[in-house]
Amino acid sequence: MPMVVTLDAVLSDRGMTGKELARQVGISETQLSLFRSGKVRGIRFATLARLCLALDCQPGDLLGYDPDPADATVQEADAA
């Protein structure tokens, strides 16, 4: 998947644990762990906003994009 979750780097920069963040944001440690590992297919904007508030960051600080050539093929098929 071309989306890369960079939450671990932000947590490290802030000297915060995932447990602390999950408690502040109001989600389970399991949910946060799944997001950190990139195993989720989506995230609610409200949850993303709470993560950004707790970490004093922007959504782009938590997510990156690594283009996958296979995605271009899917995009071309969708346009046809």
N, C-alpha and C positions, 0 to 999 in steps of 0.2 A: 504494500500500500504506500502511496507517495506521501501520505501525511506522517510527519515525525513528531512525536510528543517529546518536548524538551523540558518538561516539568522538573525532572531530577536536577538539572543544572540550575534552575531558578531556586529550588529548595536548598541546594548546596550553597549558592550565593547568599541566601538569606539566613543560613544556619538554622534551618527549620526542619523538623522531621515530618514525614508523611502523616504520622499519628496526630501531631499538633495541627497540621493543615486540615485534615479530615474533620477534626473536632471543631475548628473555627468555621469551616464552610458548612458543616451540618450534613456531611455524607459519611457513609461507612468507610472504614479503612479498606475494605474489599473493593468498593467502588473506585476509590482513589487508586488502588493498586492496579486495577484493570485499566484505568485511564493511563497511568504511568507506563504500563507495558505496551500500550498501543492496541490492546485486545478489544477495545470497544469500537463500535461502528459509528457512534455519534455521541454528542454531548449537548445537553440543553444550554441555551444561551444564559439562562438564569444561573446555572451551576458555573459556567465559564466566568460570568460576571463576579460571582462570589469568590472564585479562585483568584481572579485578578485583584479584587479588593483586598483579600487577605494577604496577597503577596506583593501588593503595590506594583503591579506590572500591567502590561497590555496583552491581549490575546496572542499577538504575534511573538511574544516572549515565551509562550507555552507551546506553540505549534510551529512546525516548519513544513516546507514542501520540498520533496525530492522527486522530481519528475520521473515517471515510469514510461518508457516507450510504448508499453502495451496500452496505456491509457489513451494515446493518440489514435490507436486503431478503434477503440470503443467510441471515442468522440466522433470519428469519421463515420462510423456505422450509424450513430445516433442522428447525424446531420442528414443522412440519405433518406 
